[in-house]
Amino acid sequence: VTTAALSAFVILAGIFGLNRAWDARDNSSRIAIEGWAAWNFAGYEKKPAWPEFESIMTTMGDLPCGRALWEPSSMEGDPINTYGTSLALELLPYYTDGCIGSMEGLYFESSGTTDYHFLTVAELAEHPSNPVRGLDYGTLAEDFDRGVKHLQQLGVRYYMTWTPEAQAKADAHPDLELVTTIPDADGADPKGWRVYEVADSDLVEGLRYQPVVAQTAAGTRAECFDVEPPPEGTKDPEMGKWECDAARWWGTEELLDTPWAADGPEEWVRMDADDLADAPRERLPNVDVTNVEEEPDHISFTVDEVGVPVVVKASYFPNWEVSGAEGPYRLAPNLMVVVPTENEVTLTYGLTGVDWLGRFLTLLGIAGLFVLAFWKKLRRYAAEPEIADEPGAEDDDDALSGPYFAPSVHEPDGDGRDDPSAEPPPPDREEPAPALP
């Protein structure tokens, strides 16, 4: 019955799959497998918009190095998709030999900074995607100025925009300077790009005010952002401790000058994140940061003043270690702050005890696979006695005879039964040959 049922299932599933494939043979709008594959695997150079895309990459590659945030096109038609994919500008590092970094890219979804990136995009784009659920997103029309502050806090050097609405906002902002334009080449949206340089967006800089250490708390979206809960029967998304308070702070423009961290030196004030509006504002001395060098796993710089907290605008993660300073401590929204104890400071991304434990368990698991592969054979060799290779042995009983095995058949006793107490006769052994002189 089981065999028949499985056979019927395989047959029906095969018929269904073949039918779907047949429907897709002519680029069916219902299942456009052929068209999807052709579009994705044809390559960027085959797209009609390739000249414009190439111009973007060439122009950006001629600028001084830095991070770029580009305006997306999450709308009907998805204009940026004409370059080959709606995420085509994630290739900025590839085409510029790592000089221009894209705020969206290979690792951004695994970063604790992802929420704050998309909150910033919503404030600077006419057609944002707003993909992270549970957040309270702003808009281009109402929150553009706050978005520029966010660019500065995230260390974004270039703001790339293509919609007239965003370009008009950028042209009027004092902290954005137009540095280059990329003309339209195909007559379709995006109809050219404008690239602005963001003022005061250095990767490493001294903090203006002393940070405080804030105690955070988890909650629902309604609790975290102090908004009306959703209708009954609709789930209100849960937010973690850090995310709840950091996202609310990120959206409160008047609090952005109040830096707060998850931990820090003893002299930093401890307080609840709900009370950040009342945090003390201790002005710090100016510190000059020079010789900044950044690699994927290495950030180094020089300061002219020790003991003054310095923000490093890279995503915090426990694997970061610092020499020449205390820290790094997690700084809202998800950056790092260090307190230099020397003029030369270096942060490196290394391995923690958890990483080493994971590698050890991986090696242990690989060794276990080899043991399991040979376990049956090992058990067989361990359980079977050594069998003498007797000439003329024709069956198992003969094979198990010889000088190391007792005969399996005993002489019967007087009543015809085997006598279990009878000792088997000793095996015949040849006398050793005498030793020759």
Secondary structure, DSSP 8 states (H G I E B T S, - for coil): -HHHHHHHHHHHHHHHHHHHHHHTTT--SSS-HHHHHHHHHS-GGGSTTHHHHHHHHHHHHTS-SEEEEE----STT-GGGGGTSTTGGGGHHHHTTTSEEESSSTTGGGSTTHHHHHHHHHHH-SS----STT-----HHHHHHHHHHHHHHTTEEEEEE-SHHHHHHHHT-TTEEEEEEE--SSSSSS--EEEEEETT--SEEE-SB--EEEE---EEHHHHHT-----TTS---EE-HHHHHHHHHHT-GGGTTS-EES---TTS-EEEGGGGGG----B-----EEEEEEETTEEEEEESSTTS-EEE-S---TTEEEESEEEEEEETTTEEEEEESSSEEEEEE---HHHHHHHHHHHHHHHHHHHHHHHHHHHHHHHS------TT--SHHHHT-STTS--S---B-TTSSB-TTS---------------
